[in-house]
Amino acid sequence: MATSFRSFSSSVVSGLLVVWCAGGLAPEFAQATDAKPRVPVEPFFRHADYGEFKLSPSGKYVAGLVPVGGRSGLVTIELTTRKPGPPTTIRESDVVWFDWVNEERLVFTAIDRRVGGGFQRGLAFYTVQPDGSGFKVLTTEAYRHQVLATLHDGSDAIVVALNRPNPRFPDVYRMNAQTGTLTLLTLG
C-alpha cells in the first residue's frame, strides 16, 4: 500500500513540475516575477559603513568607526559639545578595531579590507588622543600582536602578546600606549 502511494505521489509531483516549468500552471506568477526589479546583492556582501562605537571611561567622549574617503576611520565626538574631532585614518588601510586606554588615549589596529584574508597587509598597532594628536605607531606589521587587556585604571598601560623575539612563540608584555615601551611579563 505504501509503495503504490509513494509511486503515485511522486508521479503526480513530477507531472505538476513539468506543467509548471512549461508555464501552464501559473503563467501570471511567472510574468509577475519577471516584471519586478531584482534586489542587488552587493549591499549584502560589502563591509558596513559604520562600525562599533564605544564611550570613553568617564563618558565624556564617544569614539567610533566611520567612513572616510572610501575607507574606515576612527573619529571621537565630545558629547557635551557634540563636536567631532578630526578622523584618524591610515593611508590604504581601514581601522578595524579600537579601544579606550584611558580618557585621553585610544589604541587601534588597521588592515586593508579591500584584499582577501590571506593577502591582507598592514596589520599594525597605533595610538592616538581623542583630538587626533599624539598619533604613534606602537608595532609594525613585522610583529603579530594581540591586545589581551586594556586596564582602564587611568594609566597608559595595556597588556599585549607580541611575537618578538621568536616569531613562533608570543610573549606577554605590559605596554605603555603613549610611548610604546614594553615590559616583559612572561617568556614564551
HUQUIZI-V172422 format. One record per residue. RES is the residue in one small letter. NEAR is the number of other C-alpha atoms within 10 Angstrom. Layout:
RES|NEAR / RES|NEAR
This chain:
m|5 / a|7 / t|8 / s|9 / f|10 / r|11 / s|11 / f|12 / s|12 / s|12 / s|12 / v|12 / v|12 / s|12 / g|12 / l|14 / l|13 / v|13 / v|13 / w|14 / c|13 / a|11 / g|14 / g|12 / l|14 / a|12 / p|12 / e|10 / f|10 / a|14 / q|11 / a|9 / t|10 / d|9 / a|8 / k|8 / p|7 / r|8 / v|7 / p|7 / v|8 / e|8 / p|9 / f|8 / f|7 / r|9 / h|13 / a|12 / d|12 / y|12 / g|16 / e|12 / f|16 / k|15 / l|17 / s|22 / p|16 / s|8 / g|12 / k|13 / y|21 / v|19 / a|22 / g|21 / l|25 / v|24 / p|18 / v|15 / g|8 / g|10 / r|20 / s|28 / g|24 / l|29 / v|22 / t|27 / i|20 / e|17 / l|13 / t|9 / t|9 / r|11 / k|11 / p|16 / g|17 / p|15 / p|19 / t|22 / t|20 / i|17 / r|11 / e|14 / s|20 / d|25 / v|25 / v|18 / w|16 / f|21 / d|20 / w|24 / v|26 / n|22 / e|19 / e|18 / r|23 / l|25 / v|24 / f|19 / t|24 / a|23 / i|21 / d|21 / r|18 / r|14 / v|10 / g|9 / g|9 / g|6 / f|9 / q|13 / r|16 / g|17 / l|21 / a|18 / f|24 / y|22 / t|26 / v|21 / q|21 / p|27 / d|17 / g|18 / s|13 / g|13 / f|16 / k|16 / v|17 / l|19 / t|17 / t|13 / e|12 / a|12 / y|18 / r|16 / h|21 / q|15 / v|18 / l|13 / a|14 / t|20 / l|14 / h|15 / d|11 / g|12 / s|16 / d|22 / a|23 / i|21 / v|21 / v|20 / a|23 / l|20 / n|17 / r|16 / p|11 / n|11 / p|12 / r|9 / f|12 / p|20 / d|19 / v|22 / y|21 / r|20 / m|21 / n|17 / a|26 / q|23 / t|14 / g|17 / t|12 / l|16 / t|12 / l|13 / l|12 / t|11 / l|9 / g|13
